[in-house]
């Protein structure tokens, strides 16, 4: 428990104390592009990758719709081939007739076997004084019954073979339908999923690289101030929207303003991090004039499998000033919320209320998120923007760590965690 809280505090400190972001910056210094032209190239590349994600998303959605239609057709076709559901397919009818004939042949064989047994018994029970005529008649009855029993057995074997053949044809047709569904619908859907995942990863990698290359030499800017507010409770399986407001109290226009954010559970930061995700709103413009504010909408989603916990959402603002200088806000912010049990159907998934304030600390941790897509520009008090549409349906793209945040919360985090483990083992 104590170790988890130490790790959680380290993660929060990595975001809310921006100087930690810059500690690992020199590792990227030699490879970063220089000047506005390089940034323009990066934007064009990222734009192409965003288009690739959109195209892959469209293909995935279309493949998913086709798969659903194919699955409905498969269910209907299999129902026609189902004996228990009264299927009307010719193969079902043929099998039913063959099975009926086989049952009749089995009954005929049983009857013939019974007659043979009776004839053999009658022959065995002939009295000693029986006439030769009576003996000949008894032997003939046995021979006739034996012949009839043999013919019945042959007929049953043939009928069983036909029933088995009809059953195999019915089974083969079911298998063929499933194979067609897999080839025409299931596999294309899975391939589209892989292509979408690859496109998203390429975009996330490019965003991380571009931000790292752009802002690793950034400085802390006391004129860039922020606040973070949102719900106090989020039920497992639900979500809540937090507002991260950034205000430019300086005299220079900031051309690009974004937010680095991550979310995690305090008690289960190592084991349960997959149950927490934060998504960002997508703006058309992120320039911020002196004296103006901009609101980022950070949607926190808690997985249905999440246990009761204290959720932590740290965030910090970063900026580019006229394509020349860049940096981070002097202070970040962190809020906590309670993860509650899932609400019953029909009840809201998250509580109301908000909490804010900044938290300091030192150290780093291993998981987090960052967004390159904030909301909109406006006066203080404004809110707006829509959640970025990526992934299936109305889901939003997870915020990927970028820039110095990626360094501090990635490689740098592993160093701290490994040192902690080494010290514990010593």
Buried (B, 14 or more C-beta within 10 A) or exposed (E): EEEBEBBBBBBBBBBBBBBBBBBBBEEBEEEBBEEEEBBEEBEEBBEEBBEBBEEBBEBBBEBBEBBEEBBEBBEEBBBBBBEEEEBEBEBBEBBBEBBEBBBEBBEBBEEBBEBBEEBBEBBEEBEEEEEEEEEEBBEEBBEEBBEBBEEBBEBBEEBBEBBBEBBEBBEEBBEEBBEBBBEEBBEBBEEBBEBBEEBBEBBBBBBBBBBBBBBBBBEBBEBBBBBBBBBBBBBBBBBBBBBBBBBBEBEBEBBBBBBBBBBBBBBBBBEBBEBBBBBBBBBEEBBBBEEBBBBBBBBBBBBEEBEEBBBBBBBBBBBBBEBEBBBBBBBBBBBBBBBBEBBEEEEEBBBEEBBBEBBEBEBBBBBBBBBBBBBBBBEEEBBEBEBBEBBEEEBBBBBBBBBBBBBBBBEBBEEBBEEBEEEEEE
